[in-house]
Amino acid sequence: MLEKSFETENKLEPERKTQLAKKLGLQPRQVAVWFQNRRARWKTKQLERDYDLLKSSYDSLLSNYDSILKENHKLKSEVVSINQKLEAKEETSNIKAAAFAPDHADDDKCDPLVPAGYEMRDAVPISYAAGLQYSCSVKVEDRLSSGSGGSAVVDEAEGPQPVDSGDSYNFLNEDN
């Protein structure tokens, strides 16, 4: 009878306590103590159930964490492997580009990027990683950068002294 009463309500009100005590032939204090003990056992059981639930949740998360760590390690090793392959491929392409790069010994005679009849004084070759060759020619005569529209002539004896006015350099590439 006490168990059924506890299942209905685990808190004991004074009126209910006296009714149960009369039905069972016990003192009201004995009924109150029984309910206190039963609530303590119920809390312990509830804590055990909560602990079991949290433990299984923790174990599941730990398992997921371990699998994620393994996957992360695997992906990092794949990245390292791919980077090594990329570096090897770049080295191979750089070696091939160097093997097929034009010999600059005859640049004064003929440069396929410079139109015929164009004077190549002060030409400076510029190389890019892809193996493309470009030339840059600096004019000996240049406009003043002051915006006056006049021109300044550089003394040939002192050597070329370029003045950067933004449009004083001819860049020759595949397009022009």
C-alpha positions, 0 to 999 in steps of 0.5 A: 500500500505504501509503494502504490501511494508512493508511485502516485505521489512521492511527497507526503502531505499531513492529511494523507500521512494520517490516513495511511497510518490509520489504514496500516496501524502505524504511527504517522511518524513511521509513515513519514520516515518510510517515505523519506527513505523511499525518496532517498532510494528513488533519488539514488536510482535516478542518479544511477540512471542519469549516470548510465545515460551520461556514460553511454553518451560520453562513450559514444562521443569518445568513439566519434572523437577517436574516429574524427581524430583518425580521419583528421590524421589520414587527411593530413597525411594525404595533404602532405602526400599531395604537396610532395607530389605537387612539388615534384611536378613543379620541379619537373616542369621547371626542369623541362622549362629550363631545357626548352628555354631559348639560348640568350647568346644570340639575343643581340642578333634576333629576338622573336618577340621584337619586331624586325627593325626595332632598335634593342638598346638597353633591353633587359630580359625578364623571365617568369616561372612558367618559362615565358620570356619577355623583354623590356626596352627603356627609351633613352629619350623620355618625357619629363614626369613634371607633366610639362610635355617637354622632353629630356635627353639623357647624356649618353656618356653617363649611361642610361638613366630612365625617368619613370613617367608611367608610359616610358617603357615598352613591354613586349610580350606575345600580344604586341 
